[in-house]
Structures are given as structure tokens and as C-alpha cells.
Amino acid sequence: MNQSSKELSVDSYRGLTRIGGRFAFIQALTVVFAIAGYFIWPYVFDDHTVQMILEGIQQQPLVYFMKLDPIVLIGTSLQFPVYLGLWSVLRKTDHAKALIAAIVGVTSIIAMFTARPIVEMFNLATQYGATDIAAEKLIYLTVGETLLMQFNGTAWAISTILGGVSSILFGMIMRKSKAFRPATTWSMLIAGVGAVVVLVPVIGIMALFFLGTIGGILASILCGLDLLKYYKEGI
């Protein structure tokens, strides 16, 4: 690779920091919206039967779309450019660990896609409403039960935990980098721990909300600020 090609490659990677920085703010706003949205459209997972959900989708499709928590899928997906931005900076500090952190993060995003079968629930609601045959309705309700379990099932847990692991790995590398302030490092580590312990009885969900979610908002904002500063100034 000649010198001009190397410079082009470096500039291309550096551009990822600007994209990642901007998306970090968007991702943080998405999480804030998700928290506010929970009080407007409470989730159906605790107090709805499958029949209530399928009938609710037919009667109020937009409301029940929000009640199925689509924002977590959107917010998780928005982390992809942030991971790329972090990798583009931290690869200079520890290329191997930065690559692993990015791969783990991307895996957490992929896992979340199977944890929100919202389109499948809407299709099922259409089929459920189109028949008056009791036996067919029972079949659709059984399928709905299976789909509903996926919303907070294995894929959701894997996505949450791997997202936490990625945050911890990035935070550990940040400790050795001059590009990130200590507050960013610690917020990434704390948010990551809050997500990793999600399956611990009683404290897991509390840690996910206060550390992984609220702390994650702070971590995203600080990452965004540091990534944009790196893009402007370079180190």
C-alpha cells in the first residue's frame, strides 16, 4: 500500500468517528423516548393474554405496535455506527480487543432482531381475526404464545448481555486511550455491568434499568462528545 492509499484509509476510518458520534446522540434520544413511551404505551408482556394482544392489534394497531416495544430494536440497531466509531479510534490502542468488542456488539444487535417478532404478531392477528372457526383460533393463540415468549426470551437475554460485554470491553480499552475522558470510560463500564447481570434474580432488572439504561444514556452522550472531539482534533 502506497502512502496516499494509507492516508485515504486513515481518513476513511476517521470519518467513522463523526458518524459514530452523531449516532451516539440519536441512540441516547431513542432510549429517552423509549422510557417516556413506556408510560404512554405500557408494554403488554405482564398484563395481557395473547388473545387480548391479537384483538388489540386489530382494534388499535398503532397503539399495540408501540406496546410491543419496537423502540428497543431501533435503539439497539442505532448502536452499530457507534460501535464502528469506537472501533475506529480504539483499534489504535488495542486492535484485537477493539475488534472483539465491535463483533460482540454487532452480535448483540443481530440477536435482538429475533427478540421482537412484531411483524409476525401483526400477521397472526390478521389471520386470527379472519376466521370464526374455534379450532383455528386456538391454533393461532398457541402460535401467539410461542411468539410472545420470544420478546423476553433467550435472544433478548443474549442481546442484552452481549451488549453489556461489548460496553465493558470498549471501556477497558478506553482506560489506555487519550481519546476518551475518564467519565466516559467509567460510564461505559458501569452501563455494561448493569446489562451483564440482567439474569440475576431481583437485582438484575433493576440494574438493567438504572445502570444499563439510564447509565447507558450518559455513556452514549459522553461517547458522542468524545468521538466528535476526536474527529475535529485528532490525537
Secondary structure, DSSP 4 states (H G I P E B T S, - for coil): --HHHHHHHHHHHHHHHHHHHHHHHHHHHHHHHHHHHHHHS--STTT--HHHHHHHHHH-HHHHHHHT--HHHHHHHTHHHHHHHHHHHHTTT-HHHHHHHHHHHHHHHHHHHTT--HHHHHHHHHHHHT---HHHHHHHHHHHHHHHHHTTSHHHHHHHHHHHHHHHHHHHHHTT-TTS-HHHHHHHHHHHHHHHTTTSTTHHHHHIIIIIIIHHHHHHHHHHHHHHHHHHH--
